[in-house]
């Protein structure tokens, strides 16, 4: 692969001590009652980097009981928004003070580049600060036009105990899209990180204790979806489940949670398209496409795994994308200059390759890449930047979430065709449009079946701007005021305030 920019190993040596993770239950750190543990091997370096307590139903039940007791006691749910905000702001400060420590462990467990991980960890502090501001501004409605003797209020109250289940690809960032908003609302929580990237969540637990969060308000249980996630999704004392992960698992959670009619918020998969019109700034668009394809090794639900390019510029635009792709720096994630690291597991790397081979068998052609990537001195869990052309709408490459550094290219003639192609999947997380004509951008934005639409940019996000999906990309919203509102139950209070008595329903016969 001489035409690719590959960073050689920077001489990383495994730490003398492997990170040890425990459960956080009712304010105390604990191993599993069974003594069971599980290990995480660095996808880039092939060495054990963490060893954590493996939770069972017993630990999940204990954590839920602690969260239930804490919520019902009012130690967090009934204090003022000002008091909750003060704790969240302390957490934000502590995150910034511990960025390097958290970043290193996240790199080792996930395989993502250190510069990217550092940006995610440090940027997550902004979510905690924004959630703190929301904690002080909760309000409902009042109705004072119901008559002289009546007044009504609509109150917003914390929904209760929330199970938060997070994925491996952005463990600290996605937890910070959920937990501070739930805490700001007054909820108590049980958190289960992915078994592949548990360490940064444990580290956050340490910071929560240091910031003064009361015992039982946030509990952490480590382990696997079965049994820990299953208990968290079905337990009668859990009022809400907030899950980020695959659409398949999201559907399963919705099904089992329905038994107790608990609220479910889901942020699931995506097959996101960027549409490029001939009048776009093609250099800007090409760079955004390359970023959207290879960021986090393409293991990003919000990545742009499809581009839909006008036929008049398709050949030229693909050439620009391929040229830029050759300059993306793949390699050791411990190197500050690396832009793309390792695939999360060897099995997933093999699955990515199967998708690429299936696309070729269906008639797609390779413009770049198409196989595993060898980086001297590192593991075999790397994949080449790959661009597939001549992709048709019925191919798996246009429909399936490959979740790797693979871009599928489709073409269009008209706005109508572009909209149809962009909407032609079961997913609806994000979409993008590139054009200097704002009328085209607005028309596409209105018609795209997606929770977020970017125009002349890609994957810019802010705590103020809510995020979530349409169709099979999820339900509910995260971050922003709309995401904050997910953690409330709405209650109506109707009050008789005058001396006039209500009209009697039962009357005596005369």
Residue pairs with C-beta under 8 A, 6 or more apart in sequence:
1 373
1 374
1 384
3 326
4 326
4 328
4 330
4 373
4 384
4 385
5 326
5 327
5 328
5 329
5 330
6 329
6 330
6 331
6 373
6 375
7 329
7 330
7 331
7 332
7 335
7 337
7 338
7 375
8 331
8 332
8 375
8 376
8 377
9 331
9 332
9 334
9 335
9 375
9 376
9 377
9 378
10 332
10 334
10 335
12 45
12 332
12 334
14 45
14 47
14 48
14 49
15 49
18 39
18 48
18 49
18 50
18 51
19 49
19 50
19 51
19 105
19 199
20 50
20 51
20 52
21 50
21 51
21 52
21 53
21 198
21 199
21 202
21 222
22 29
22 30
22 31
22 52
22 53
22 202
22 222
23 29
23 30
23 31
23 32
23 53
23 55
23 59
23 63
23 219
23 220
23 221
23 222
24 30
24 202
24 205
24 209
24 218
24 219
24 220
25 59
25 62
25 63
25 66
25 219
25 220
25 221
26 62
26 63
26 66
26 69
26 70
26 215
26 216
26 219
27 66
27 209
27 214
27 215
27 216
28 215
30 53
30 59
31 37
31 53
32 53
32 54
32 55
32 56
32 58
32 59
32 223
33 56
33 58
33 59
34 54
34 56
36 53
36 54
36 56
37 51
37 52
37 53
37 54
38 51
38 52
38 54
38 195
38 222
38 223
38 224
39 48
39 50
39 51
39 52
40 48
40 49
40 50
40 51
40 52
40 109
40 195
40 196
40 197
40 198
40 199
41 47
41 48
41 49
42 48
42 49
42 108
42 109
42 111
42 379
43 110
43 111
43 341
43 342
43 343
43 344
43 345
43 379
43 381
44 108
44 111
44 332
44 333
44 334
44 341
44 342
44 378
44 379
44 381
45 108
45 378
45 379
46 378
46 379
49 105
49 108
49 109
49 199
50 105
50 108
50 109
50 198
50 199
52 195
52 198
52 199
52 202
52 222
53 59
53 222
53 223
54 222
54 223
54 224
55 192
55 221
55 222
55 223
55 227
55 228
56 223
56 227
56 228
57 227
57 228
57 231
59 221
59 223
59 228
60 190
60 192
60 221
60 227
60 228
60 231
60 232
60 235
61 231
61 235
63 190
63 219
63 220
63 221
64 161
64 163
64 190
64 219
64 231
64 232
64 235
64 237
64 238
65 237
66 215
66 216
66 219
67 161
67 188
67 189
67 190
67 216
67 217
67 219
67 237
68 161
68 188
68 237
69 216
70 76
70 188
70 214
70 215
70 216
70 217
71 77
71 158
71 160
71 161
71 187
71 188
75 214
75 216
75 217
76 84
76 183
76 186
76 188
76 213
76 214
76 217
77 158
77 186
77 187
77 188
78 186
79 186
81 135
81 136
81 137
81 138
81 184
82 135
82 136
84 132
84 135
84 183
84 184
84 186
85 132
85 133
85 135
85 136
85 184
86 132
87 183
87 211
87 212
87 213
88 128
88 129
88 131
88 132
88 135
88 180
88 183
88 184
88 211
89 128
89 129
89 132
90 210
90 211
90 212
91 128
91 180
91 204
91 207
91 208
91 211
91 213
92 125
92 126
92 128
92 129
92 132
93 125
94 207
94 210
94 211
95 102
95 121
95 122
95 124
95 125
95 128
95 204
95 207
96 122
96 125
98 203
98 207
99 118
99 121
99 122
100 118
101 203
102 121
102 172
102 200
102 203
102 204
103 114
103 117
103 118
103 121
104 114
105 199
105 200
105 203
106 112
106 117
106 120
106 121
106 171
106 172
106 197
106 199
106 200
107 113
107 114
107 117
107 333
107 334
107 341
108 199
109 168
109 171
109 196
109 197
109 198
109 199
109 200
110 117
110 168
110 169
110 171
110 196
110 197
110 341
110 344
111 297
111 333
111 341
111 342
111 343
111 344
111 381
112 296
112 297
112 333
112 341
113 333
113 335
113 338
113 339
113 340
113 341
114 333
114 334
114 335
114 336
114 338
115 336
115 337
115 338
115 339
116 295
116 296
116 339
117 333
120 170
120 172
120 173
121 172
121 173
121 200
123 173
124 172
124 173
124 175
124 176
125 176
126 463
127 176
127 177
127 180
127 181
127 463
127 479
128 176
128 180
129 463
130 180
130 463
130 464
130 479
131 180
131 181
131 183
131 184
131 463
131 484
132 180
132 184
134 181
134 184
134 481
134 484
135 184
135 185
138 156
138 185
138 488
139 156
140 153
140 154
140 155
140 156
140 490
141 153
141 154
142 151
142 152
142 153
142 154
143 151
143 152
143 153
143 154
144 151
146 152
148 498
148 500
149 496
149 497
149 498
149 499
149 500
150 494
150 495
150 496
150 497
150 498
151 495
151 497
152 492
152 493
152 494
152 495
153 492
153 493
153 495
154 490
154 491
154 492
154 493
155 490
155 491
155 492
155 493
156 485
156 488
156 489
156 490
156 491
157 186
157 488
157 489
157 490
157 491
158 185
158 186
158 187
158 487
158 488
158 489
159 185
159 187
159 239
159 240
159 263
159 487
159 488
159 489
160 187
160 188
160 238
160 239
160 240
160 489
161 187
161 188
161 189
161 190
161 237
161 238
161 239
161 240
162 182
162 187
162 188
162 189
162 190
162 238
162 239
162 240
162 241
162 242
162 487
163 189
163 190
163 192
163 232
163 233
163 235
163 238
163 240
163 241
163 242
164 175
164 178
164 179
164 182
164 189
164 190
164 191
164 192
164 242
164 243
165 191
165 192
165 225
165 229
165 232
165 233
165 241
165 242
165 243
165 244
165 245
165 253
166 174
166 175
166 178
166 191
166 192
166 193
166 194
166 201
166 244
167 174
167 194
167 244
167 245
168 194
168 196
168 197
168 344
169 296
169 299
169 300
169 301
169 344
170 296
170 300
171 193
171 194
171 197
171 198
171 200
171 201
172 200
172 201
172 204
174 244
174 267
175 191
175 193
175 200
175 201
175 204
177 244
177 467
177 478
177 479
177 483
178 242
178 244
178 478
179 189
179 191
179 204
179 218
181 478
181 479
181 483
181 484
181 486
181 487
182 189
182 242
182 487
183 189
183 213
183 217
183 218
184 484
184 487
185 484
185 487
185 488
187 240
187 487
188 216
188 217
188 218
189 217
189 218
189 219
190 219
190 220
190 221
190 232
190 238
191 201
191 218
191 219
191 220
191 221
192 220
192 221
192 222
192 223
192 228
192 229
192 232
193 200
193 201
193 202
193 220
193 222
195 222
195 223
195 224
196 344
196 345
198 222
201 220
202 220
202 222
205 218
205 220
208 218
221 228
221 232
222 228
225 249
229 253
230 256
232 238
232 241
233 241
233 243
233 253
233 256
233 257
234 256
234 257
234 259
234 260
235 260
236 260
238 260
238 262
239 262
239 263
240 262
240 263
240 264
240 265
240 486
240 487
241 253
241 257
241 262
241 263
241 264
241 265
242 265
242 476
242 478
242 486
243 249
243 250
243 253
243 264
243 265
243 266
243 267
244 266
244 267
244 268
244 301
245 268
246 268
246 269
247 268
247 269
247 401
247 426
247 427
247 472
247 473
250 266
250 268
250 474
253 264
253 266
254 264
254 266
257 264
263 486
264 475
264 476
265 474
265 475
265 476
265 477
265 478
265 486
266 469
266 474
266 475
266 476
267 301
267 467
267 468
267 469
267 473
267 474
267 476
267 478
268 301
268 427
268 429
268 469
268 472
268 473
268 474
269 301
269 401
269 427
269 429
269 472
269 473
270 301
270 302
270 303
270 305
270 401
270 427
270 428
270 429
270 430
270 469
270 473
271 305
271 306
271 398
271 399
271 400
271 401
271 425
271 426
271 427
272 292
272 302
272 303
272 304
272 305
272 306
272 427
272 429
272 430
272 431
272 432
272 450
273 304
273 306
273 307
273 308
273 421
273 422
273 431
273 432
274 285
274 288
274 289
274 292
274 304
274 306
274 307
274 308
274 431
274 432
274 433
274 434
274 458
275 307
275 308
275 309
275 412
275 418
275 422
275 431
275 432
275 433
275 434
275 444
276 282
276 285
276 289
276 307
276 308
276 309
276 310
276 313
276 317
276 434
277 310
277 418
277 433
277 434
277 435
277 437
277 440
278 310
278 312
278 313
279 435
279 436
279 437
280 434
280 435
280 436
280 456
281 434
281 436
281 456
282 313
282 316
282 317
282 320
283 320
284 434
284 456
285 317
285 434
285 456
286 317
286 320
286 321
286 324
287 324
288 304
288 432
288 434
288 457
288 458
289 304
289 307
289 321
289 407
289 458
290 321
290 324
290 325
290 328
291 458
291 459
292 303
292 304
292 432
292 458
292 459
293 303
293 304
293 305
293 325
293 385
293 405
293 406
293 407
294 325
294 328
294 339
294 340
294 385
294 405
295 303
295 459
296 303
297 340
297 341
297 342
297 343
297 344
297 383
297 404
297 405
298 305
298 402
298 403
298 404
298 405
298 406
299 343
299 344
299 348
299 403
299 404
301 401
301 429
301 473
302 429
302 430
302 452
302 459
303 459
304 407
304 430
304 432
304 458
304 459
305 401
305 402
305 406
305 407
305 408
306 391
306 398
306 407
306 408
306 409
306 410
307 317
307 321
307 407
307 408
307 409
307 410
308 410
308 411
308 412
308 418
308 421
308 422
309 317
309 318
309 409
309 410
309 411
309 412
310 411
310 412
310 413
310 418
311 411
311 412
311 413
314 409
314 411
318 367
318 387
318 389
318 409
321 387
321 407
322 367
322 368
322 387
325 368
325 369
325 385
325 387
326 368
326 385
328 339
328 340
328 385
329 337
329 338
329 339
329 340
330 338
330 339
330 340
330 341
330 373
330 375
330 382
330 384
330 385
331 338
331 340
331 341
331 375
331 378
332 338
332 341
332 375
332 377
332 378
333 341
333 342
340 385
340 405
341 382
342 378
342 379
342 381
342 382
343 349
343 352
343 381
343 382
343 383
343 404
344 381
345 381
346 379
346 380
346 381
348 403
348 404
349 372
349 380
349 381
349 382
349 383
349 404
352 383
352 402
352 403
352 404
352 405
352 406
353 371
353 372
353 383
355 396
355 397
355 400
355 402
355 404
355 406
356 366
356 370
356 371
356 386
356 388
356 397
356 402
356 406
358 396
358 397
359 388
359 391
359 395
359 396
359 397
359 408
360 366
360 370
360 388
362 392
362 395
362 396
362 397
363 390
363 392
363 395
364 388
364 389
364 390
364 391
364 395
364 397
364 408
365 388
365 389
365 390
366 386
366 387
366 388
366 389
367 387
367 388
367 389
367 409
368 384
368 385
368 386
368 387
369 383
369 384
369 385
369 386
369 387
369 405
369 406
370 384
370 386
371 383
371 384
372 380
372 382
372 383
372 384
373 382
373 383
373 384
374 380
374 382
375 382
383 404
383 405
383 406
384 405
385 405
386 404
386 405
386 406
386 407
387 406
387 407
387 409
388 397
388 406
388 407
388 408
388 409
389 409
390 409
391 397
391 398
391 408
391 409
391 410
392 398
392 410
393 399
393 410
393 421
393 424
395 408
397 406
397 408
398 408
398 410
398 424
398 425
399 425
399 426
401 427
410 421
412 418
412 421
415 440
415 443
415 444
418 444
419 444
419 447
419 448
422 431
422 444
422 448
422 449
422 450
423 447
423 448
423 449
426 471
426 472
427 469
427 471
427 472
427 473
428 449
428 450
428 451
428 469
428 470
428 471
428 472
428 473
429 450
429 451
429 452
429 469
429 470
429 473
429 474
430 450
430 451
430 452
430 453
430 454
430 459
430 469
431 444
431 448
431 450
431 452
431 453
431 454
432 453
432 454
432 455
432 457
432 458
433 440
433 441
433 444
433 445
433 448
433 453
433 454
433 455
433 456
434 455
434 456
435 441
435 444
435 455
435 456
438 455
441 455
441 456
442 455
444 453
444 455
445 453
445 455
449 470
449 471
450 469
450 470
450 473
451 467
451 468
451 469
451 470
451 473
451 474
451 477
452 467
454 460
461 467
461 479
463 479
463 480
464 479
464 480
464 481
465 479
465 480
466 477
466 478
466 479
466 480
466 481
466 482
466 483
467 477
467 478
467 479
467 480
467 483
468 474
468 475
468 476
468 477
468 478
468 482
468 483
469 475
476 486
477 483
477 485
477 486
478 486
496 502
